[in-house]
Amino acid sequence: MEDPGDRSRAGKLSAGMRSLVVVGCLLLIVVGIPYALLWTLFWIASDSWDFEGSGGYRHWLLVKGSRLDRLGLVSPTTRPARYSVRFQEGTFPGWRVVGYESSALPPAIISTYAERCRAMGLRVTRNETASLGSDADGTQATLACEIEPYIDAEFHAERKGAAAVTQVSVRVWGTQ
């Protein structure tokens, strides 16, 4: 014959397990499903996501932790950076782009990005600095770092002769 105490302990254990399952399901519904839906909406969007600044939820969702975020900005001014993100679609690898103004000169910006690329294990494939005609016209510098074959990080910095700031553009191909 069964001991009635065994049956009550078994009932308590299964009630505890049931409550854990209910809590897990509620947590999945409250947190997991909205997060999955949000990423699905971003994924099915056929256009790029464009926004300014680095303090909003779009920056947190689309840029934070990516290669573009790890490469960072070099001596940015107080003007907000402009971001554009496009996800992978078919054979198109997607991109993350930032455009911003910097107080540093183009060669210094490109030199800093070359060091950051090497620190991330990326191979520098192009590093050029050129004058825009005469010194009064300004300077521009370009850098390309290979992430993997046909997937690059591209950097361009240009300062017009009389300008107080350098216009910087960073494009990281790929979805990471």
C-alpha positions in Angstrom: 0.0 0.0 0.0 1.1 3.6 -0.7 2.0 5.9 2.1 -0.4 9.0 2.0 2.6 11.3 2.9 4.4 10.3 -0.3 1.4 11.3 -2.4 1.2 14.8 -0.7 4.9 15.4 -1.2 4.6 14.4 -4.9 1.7 16.9 -5.2 3.7 19.7 -3.7 6.6 19.0 -6.0 4.5 19.0 -9.1 2.7 22.2 -7.9 6.2 23.9 -7.5 7.2 22.7 -11.0 4.0 24.0 -12.4 4.5 27.5 -11.0 8.1 27.5 -12.4 6.7 26.6 -15.8 4.0 29.4 -15.6 6.6 32.0 -14.5 8.9 30.9 -17.4 6.1 31.2 -19.9 5.1 34.6 -18.6 8.7 35.8 -18.8 8.9 34.5 -22.4 5.7 36.3 -23.3 6.6 39.6 -21.7 10.3 39.8 -22.8 11.1 37.3 -25.5 8.2 37.7 -27.9 8.4 41.5 -28.2 12.1 41.4 -28.6 11.8 38.8 -31.4 9.0 40.8 -33.1 11.1 43.9 -33.0 14.1 42.2 -34.7 11.8 40.6 -37.2 10.4 44.1 -38.1 14.0 45.4 -38.5 14.9 42.4 -40.6 12.0 42.6 -43.0 12.5 46.4 -43.7 13.9 46.7 -47.2 15.4 50.1 -46.7 18.1 51.5 -44.5 17.5 52.8 -41.0 18.8 56.4 -40.7 19.1 58.3 -37.4 21.2 60.9 -35.6 22.9 60.6 -32.2 24.1 57.8 -30.1 21.8 58.0 -27.1 18.6 56.4 -28.4 17.1 53.0 -28.6 17.9 52.7 -32.3 21.6 53.2 -31.6 21.4 50.6 -28.8 19.6 48.1 -31.1 21.3 48.7 -34.4 24.9 49.8 -33.6 25.8 48.9 -30.0 28.4 46.1 -29.9 28.9 46.0 -33.7 32.2 46.5 -35.5 31.3 50.1 -36.2 30.7 50.7 -32.5 34.1 49.1 -31.6 35.9 51.2 -34.2 34.3 54.3 -32.5 34.7 58.0 -33.4 37.9 60.0 -33.4 37.7 63.5 -31.7 34.0 64.1 -32.6 32.6 67.6 -32.3 29.4 68.3 -30.3 27.3 67.9 -33.5 25.5 64.5 -33.4 26.8 61.7 -35.6 24.5 60.4 -38.4 24.0 56.7 -38.7 22.7 54.5 -41.4 22.1 50.7 -41.0 21.0 48.3 -43.7 20.7 44.6 -43.1 21.8 41.7 -45.2 19.5 40.8 -48.1 20.2 38.0 -50.5 23.8 38.4 -51.6 24.0 42.0 -50.4 26.1 41.9 -47.2 24.5 44.9 -45.5 26.3 47.9 -43.9 26.6 50.2 -40.9 27.7 53.7 -41.7 28.4 56.8 -39.6 29.1 60.3 -40.7 30.4 62.9 -38.3 32.5 66.0 -37.8 35.9 65.7 -36.1 38.3 68.3 -34.7 41.3 66.2 -35.7 43.1 66.4 -39.1 42.5 63.7 -41.7 45.9 62.0 -41.4 45.5 61.7 -37.6 42.0 60.3 -38.0 43.1 57.7 -40.5 46.2 56.8 -38.5 43.9 56.2 -35.4 41.5 54.0 -37.4 44.5 52.0 -38.9 45.6 51.3 -35.3 42.1 50.3 -34.3 41.8 48.0 -37.3 45.1 46.3 -36.5 44.0 45.9 -32.8 40.8 44.2 -34.0 42.8 41.8 -36.2 41.8 43.5 -39.5 44.2 43.8 -42.4 44.9 47.4 -43.7 44.6 47.2 -47.5 44.7 50.9 -48.5 46.0 53.9 -46.6 46.2 57.1 -48.7 46.6 60.8 -47.8 46.3 63.5 -50.5 46.1 67.2 -50.9 43.0 68.7 -52.6 45.0 70.8 -55.1 46.9 73.3 -53.0 47.3 73.4 -49.2 44.6 76.1 -49.1 42.1 73.7 -50.7 42.5 71.1 -47.9 43.4 67.5 -47.2 41.7 64.2 -47.5 42.7 60.7 -46.4 41.3 57.2 -47.1 41.7 53.9 -45.4 40.3 50.4 -46.1 40.6 47.4 -43.7 39.7 43.9 -44.9 37.3 42.1 -42.5 37.1 39.0 -44.8 37.4 38.7 -48.6 35.0 41.3 -50.2 33.9 42.6 -46.8 35.7 45.8 -45.8 35.7 48.7 -43.4 36.1 51.9 -45.3 37.2 55.3 -43.8 37.3 58.7 -45.5 38.2 62.0 -43.9 38.2 65.3 -45.6 38.9 68.8 -44.4 38.5 71.8 -46.7 41.2 74.5 -46.5 39.3 77.0 -44.4 37.1 74.6 -42.5 37.5 74.2 -38.7 36.3 70.6 -38.8 37.0 67.4 -40.7 34.1 65.5 -42.3 34.5 61.8 -41.5 32.6 58.8 -43.1 33.0 55.3 -41.8 31.3 52.3 -43.6 31.5 48.8 -42.3 30.2 46.2 -44.7 28.6 43.1 -43.3 26.0 42.6 -40.6 28.3 42.4 -37.6 
